[in-house]
Each structure stands twice: as structure tokens, then as C-alpha cells.
Amino acid sequence: MEKLHQFAIGQRWLSDTETELGLGVLIDVDERSVSILFPKSDETRVYARSNAPLSRIVFNIKDELQDQEGTKWLVESFEDRNGVVRYNVMRTLDDGTEERKALNETRVGAHIQLSRPLDRLLASQIDYKEWYDLRIEALLMQANMQLSPLRGMIGARVGLIPHQLYIAHEVGQRFAPRVLLADEVGLGKTIEAGLIIHQQLKTGRSERILILVPDSLQYQWMIEMRRRFNLQFSLFDLTRTASIKEHDPDFNPFLTEQCIIASVDLMVDHDDLREQALEAGFDLLVVDEAHHLTWSEEQGGNDRYDLIEELAEKTPGVLLLTATPEQLGVESHFARLRLLDPQRFSSLDRFLNEEEQYHHTAKIAEVLMSDLPLEPEHLSAIQALLGHSIQDEPEQRFRAIHELLDRHGTGRILFRNTREAIQGFPGRDCQPVALAAPATWSKDGKLREQMWPEEAQLDGAWMENDPRVMWLMEMLRTALKHKKVLLIARSGPVVEALENVLRLHAGIRTAMFHEGMSLLERDQAAAYFAEDSYGAQILLCSEIGSEGRNFQFASDLILFDLPINPDVLEQRIGRLDRIGQENRIQIHVPYLAGTAQERMFRWYNEGLNIFSNISPTAQTLQENFIVPLKNCLVADLGQQFEDLLDDVGVQREALESELQAGRDRLLEYNSCRPIVAQEIVQALEDYDDNSPLPVFIKRFMAATNIDFDEQSNGTVIIKPTDQMQVQGLSLDEDGMTATFYRDQAQLREDAQYLTLEHPFTESVMEMINTQGFGSTNVALLKSNALKQGSVLLEVWFKVDVIAPKALNLPSSLPQQMIRVLLSETGQDLSAKIDSSILKPYLHHLDSNSCRQVVKARRDLIEERYNQALDIAKAALPNFKQQAKEVYGNKWQYEIDRLTYLKQFNPSIREDEISRLQRLQKQGIGLLDGLSVTAEAIQVLVVVKP
């Protein structure tokens, strides 16, 4: 079988990364892209022409192929006709006569076998015993992964935080999820979204994803997706789209990549790009900072809202992220829900009426979740809500809570965890430092000149007179000498100037982190800062450079200057004040007394109370008071500023009381059901503790001559060598530093986190799946129980079903690998002699002896192989029946549940139920196509011990 690489319509191609799609046909090609239809799995994929992961398939003479009716033919000859192959094929009929015909490759069936272990064995292509063992282990690991409910979750470089994992598990397994992620600041909405995206991609539920974010967050998202999830998103800005259009004005740039990050404003400001994004089509749309999407019944939506509304109408899955679900008003909250399900949320008045009813439900649930006894009026209300009575017993109360959760209005599409509900935050303290302003300091003029005069002096002259510099050096030498310190300033040049002084003049170990550095340099700086004994004492970050990075191992934060936006300030503090922080955070704020810096500090501290606590009202309050605030910052207005602080303090307390009173504890509970969440955490911990991957990778490296160097700090360095014996792995020439351990991966961001879902591991598995690596072996079996000189044949078969990846049909199979062990006389020993029992008694046989054994016993090997194939095929009807039952029941349970709940919970969409019914029917039908493929064959020669 040959692989060619010239594109022409009608050619047959195979996906290198998704062989389960079957053989595809090229249906369209232009200068930049190719479109492949995979008939068996009913999928059409568009690939960038320059790097399409495709293999051209041409059958050779004597190869067997199937036509589209499933009839098998033998290739006698073939010819190329303008890039498309025409085969001359024959078959032998039941009466012994031969039938011949010409068959264009367009009529070739979708079933294909990439490698034939028997053919390789009979041609004396015999692999090392270690390669054979590695192949079997790899196939079994992949089979177990297909069955695992953790699929799509194990590969993320994240801590095992229950509420994040619960949301990811709940939403990530849905088809076309449409939800609002509204956790409070610092609880990890980006991680939740990343986990959902990762699952959707790994399970095939989504393939094309568009993430729309504000300009300032584009790089953060791109880096976060790459570092935590190994997902390669392309950043689309005006420069990139213009470059594509310049090369081909008629080409849609959004078809060049599968996963894209772009600014919301890019498409708001450019109608042509907006239309092209709509035409390109995506499976999942993710929108961060969704509270910027405003809408009202009278005036409709703003530009951003209208853009997202158009995209949401054409995109099956939608994730909206906001930390302020109802903070900007009920109408604004309704507007975002309306984007997710316009049929369900069509009327604001009806929504408000339903909310009133749900408040009643939430109050009943709160009583159920408390330790208070249920009074008669509670029991009566519960019976009215559920349609049946309950006893005041723990188990019945627990079941009642979950029934209410399922029926609760926005519970399926809105997830909101609060710090109060999650807990585990040690808190934070503000340490203000008032410094005397030098006589030359500007106390009037523009606000920028008063707040950040250092940014205007690029030569660093400002450092000679700025008292913050001397204060910083003294603090690092004394009070903070033995602590890890994070410093954040607005700009890269300020950070560089400070780092230079601290390192050269004060002898302090420093690391820098700003937008002018490469990703590798930032990773190295973060790793140096993370080292306990000999790492940097202080990491100096710019505003942009600090985005997306969390340093929970440090608890001292220095705000060298203050931003003008409270959300940006909260983002700074959030680098430390996050899940996983074990100490109270000390926020050091140096400012120059009597200047705009002091007034800005007092506004944040006394007015918004933002240093002591997360302030959900801060941004809204600042917008409400922005005009008098600016006046007071620019000039010292004395009492007027004091009055402003009093006014905003009163309004803040009122808003916070209102928010607290409106807390929906039923919703919070539904956003993280503790028992389910803990089960997920436990399952991941068990997987981490018992993963066979570290030993497998170490053996694979040794067996293929890839350099594998274990370090004392828990990492490994993997490098290619000139003698490496495999190709096609995702391994750069410079190699990579990696770790198998989750805790280590979170501390050392310069190290790759190797799991079964890491691109390197996946490339190893893909190489094993698509190449003959380890598919044949001949070994000595030392035994007194078997006849000396006799041979045994072991064949491993994979149970295959060609279907869309999203259906995950293999997970319904009773087993995905079938092992058949036959004696020389044809006795089936599979159940009697397990492969693990055999291993200690198997020994290497030199290659010359292997060839002699195969040559001498060729006919017997073929005969036993065909017997093994018959045995494997005989298991398929039973497998098929079991798989259909498991698959059908799995979907029927969810269909019945949602159908029942739809009577009480209108947020369950009719199209969601219909989709499940279609998937159930489609999957059951495709299971009729079960087949077996030989994956490995081993000849065992019995000798005396």
C-alpha cells in the first residue's frame, strides 16, 4: 500500500489522527484547503492544505480491497488517471469462476486495514520482543482510556479542585453545551472553560472552536490553552486576517484553522470578518467577559451583543463567562440567558415570574440542606413541589434536594460558585506604606503624570528620586528577606529598571515577567521563581505579563503602582488570592502622601474595600461615580473627596447586602454537588497514583533509542537521537523537559505534563496504531508442560466500529481487545494461559532463528491465524448485542430523565432531547458494523527450561 501526496478530487485519503473515520474521499480542493468526506462516519472535514494530517492511500497489486457494497476484490493492476487511480480487480465466485471489473478509487469502500501483522510475519519482518510487549500495553491503555469517564480530563495541568472538576464533568460531556459560567473572581472560570473545551475536543463532540475575548485577554487565553491543556489555538487579529486576504482575497480566513481566538472588537469593527466567521461555522463558541454584552427590551443589544447573538444562532454549543451574573441588573442577566436559549427565555416578564417561584423552591431547598427539622408546612411545600411526600430522614432529604436541583429553573444552564460556598480562602490584609513625596513630584497636571510619572522617563532617571525604590530594596533585605514576593507594575520598562537595580545594586535574586519576553523566557522565569532554595526571591511582572499566571506558593504582593480600573486591581491580587493559597495574603501598597496616588489608594481601600475582600460591586460603583472620582484624583478637593468616600461606602454596603440576600444557595449547590465532585476528585487521584504511563514511556524510550534522562527534581528530559528507531513523534529537535506528576507540573510550568492525553504521548500511540511497530514477534517459551519444539500462536485483535468520534461507541463494548492463544494442534488456550502468566517464561530469539522458524512453519502459522480470526469473529454477535444494550440504555436513561424533567423545568430544550434520540438510533445502527482487526501476532517456540 502506497502513500502519495498530490491532491485531486476523487482520491481516497486517510486521517492520520482519526483513523476511526475510515477511508475518506477528496471532494474539494483549492490553493489553501482540502475537503475530505468520510462516508462511513458521515463526517466532512476541511484541512489546511499545507499541513493536512492525511495519508494518500493507493492499493498495490495483490492487495485486497472492498467496494462500497462491501464486496472484497483482489487488485491485479492499477493505473493513474489524472491523479485518480483506476483499479483492475477480480474475485472468485462461489462456483469457482472468476469475475473481473474496473473499479475507480471513488468506488472503494470506507473500511481499511493499515497494517497486517500476518503479512509482516510471513515476510520475516519480525520486531523486537520489547516492541511487541510495548504495543500490547499501548493498545490496552488506549482501550481502558476509551472506557474511562475521565476521558478528556486527565490531560489538563490543573489542580484537583472539586467545583471546577464538577462543572467540567457536568458540562463537558454534553452535546452542544449552552451554559453560563458565572463563578466569582478567583474561582477559575477560565480553567472550567478550558476543561470543557479539552473534553469536547478529545471526545469529538466539538472540532471547530471560536473563543472571543476582549483585546487585553487574547494572549492570556492563548497561553492558558497551550500551557494547561496543550491546545494550540491560533490568534486572529487584523494583521493575520489581512495577510491571508492579501494572498487570496476570496478565501475565508476562518477556514484556515480549527481552533481560533479573536477579539470581540475585531468582528464588531469589521463587517467582512464578521460575515466570514458566520459563514465558516463553528461547533463551540466561547465568550469571556460576557457582562459587556448589554441588551434591553426597548433598545435591543449593543454591537457586541448583536454579534454574539448572530454567532450563537449558528453555533450549536455556547459558553458565556462572567463573574457578575446579576450584578448589572436582572434585565442584563436575562439578556445573557436569552443568548443561550432564545426560545426558553423569550419574555422578561415571564422570566421574572418564574424567578419568584424559584426563590420559593430555593428556600425549601435551603431548609432541606440545613440541620433544622422539617416542619409540617415544609413537608407540605415539598410535597407540592415534588408531587410526593417524604419523611424527615437523611436519605430522603438528600434525594429530595437532588429532585429539586433537577427541576430548578436555570440550574442546567447557569453555574455559579461563590467564595462563601466554596470556602478555603485564608483572606488578605492590606499593608499601606505612606512615603514622603519629593519636592519635584508633580501634584497637579494630568492624572497620568501624577499617578505614573516614571513611565514618561524611559532613561530610568526617575529611580534616583522615587522613594518607592529605596523602600523596596529595604523591604526585600529585611521584612521580606526569606519570603517569595510578587511585584506588579503597569509597564515592562518600569519592571526592567527595577529588576536591574535590585539585582545589580542590592544583590537580590530576581526574575522578570513581561510582554517583551518570549513564552519560553516567561516559563523559565516562573520556574526560577518557583524554586524553593535557590530560586528568585522576587518576580517582577508587568500588567500584561502577569495575566494568566498564578503564584499561590507566594503570599506577599507588592503593588508598585495602582491601576485605574478596579477589575485590573482585582486581577493583580488574584495572582495570589486563589484556590490553593495556604496563607493570608499581604498586599503591600507604597504610595506618595498628598498625591493622586494616596487618593487612589483611599478610594480602593475605604470606598470600594477592594484590598480586604473580593468586591463584586467595585466596577459598578466606580462607573457610577466616575466623574466626581476623576475630579478628586486630579486635584486635592479636601472635604469633597471625604464626602465622596462616605457616599460610595454607603452605596457599597447597600449593594452588598442586596447581593447577599439574593444568593441562590440551591443554584450554588447545583454548581458543585459535593458528593459527585468528590467522586471525580478521587477517581483522578487514583488514576494519578496508579498510572502505568511513567514506566511505559521509560521503556519505550529505551527500546527506541530516544534519550530519557531522569532528574533529581522529579522531571525528565526527553531528546531525540541520531539512532532513534521511530519517526513521526511530536518531539522537537531540542527535546523537552517533562514530568509525570501533577503537583510538579503545577509548580514547574517550564516542564510538560505527560499524560495519555499529551500530544507527545498521543503521537506515540498514533505511531503504534498506524505503523507496524511491534506487531510481530517470535519468542522462546520455556516450559515442561508443553511438547518441546511445538509452536503456539498468540494473536491480538482489536474490535473496530467505524463511527463518528463523538458517539464514543467503543466505550459500550464489553471489551475492545480479543486475545487468542492456540496450540500447534489448534487447541484454544486463551482462557487457560493468561498473557501475564506467560511473560516470565518468554525469552528473546535472535533474528536469524526467528526467520527460520517462520519459514519452516509458514503453513501452520497461516492455518492457526485463520482459526484465531474465526474465533475472534465468533465473539462479535455477542459483543454486538451487549454493546447495543449498554449504548441504548445509557442514552435512554438520559432521554427519559430529561423528558420527565421537562414537565417541570422549561430550561431543558426539546432539541436537546431530539438530539439524544438521534444519537441513540445512529449509534445502535452503526454497532451492526462491528469487525475485528489483527493488531499483533506472536509465535512461541516451546523449549525446555
Secondary structure, DSSP 8 states (H G I E B T S, - for coil): -B------TT-EEEESS-GGG-EEEEEEE-SSEEEEEETTTTEEEEEEGGG--EEE-B--TT-EEEBTTS-EEEEEEEEEETTEEEEEEEEE-TTS-EEEEEEEGGGB-S---S--HHHHHHTT----HHHHHHHHHHHHHHHHHHH-TTTTTTT------HHHHHHHHHHHTSSS-EEEE---TTS-HHHHHHHHHHHHHHTTS-S-EEEEE-GGGHHHHHHHHHHHH----EEE-HHHHHHHHHH-TTS-GGGS-SEEEEEHHHHHH-HHHHHHHHHH--SEEEESSGGG--EETTTEE-HHHHHHHHHHHH-SEEEEE-S-TTTT-HHHHHHHHHHH-TTTS--HHHHHHHHHHHHHHHHHHHHHHSSS---HHHHHHHHHHHSS---S-HHHHHHHHHHHHHHSTTTTTEE---HHHH-----EEEEEEEE---TTS--SS-HHHHH-GGGG-TTSGGGGT-HHHHHHHHHHHTTTTTS-EEEE-S-HHHHHHHHHHHHHTS---EEEE-TTS-HHHHHHHHHHHH-SSSS-SEEEE-TTTTTT---TT--EEEESS--S-HHHHHHHHTTTSSTT--S-EEEEEEEETTSHHHHHHHIIIIIS-TTTS--TTHHHHHHHTHHHHHHHHHS--THHHHHHHHHHHHHHHHHHHHHHHT--HHHHHHT--HHHHHHHHHHHHHHHHH-SHHHHHHHHHHHHT-EEEE-TTS-EEEE--TT------S--TT-EEEES-HHHHHH-TTSEE--TTSHHHHHHHHHHHHS-TT-EEEEEEE-SSS-TT-EEEEEEEEEE----GGG-GGGGSS-SEEEEEE-TT--B-TTTS-HHHHGGGEEE--HHHHHHHHHHTHHHHHHHHHHHHHHHHHTHHHHHHHHHHHHHHHHHHHHHHHHHHTTT-TTS-HHHHHHHHHHHHHHHHHGGG-EEEEEEEEEEEEE--
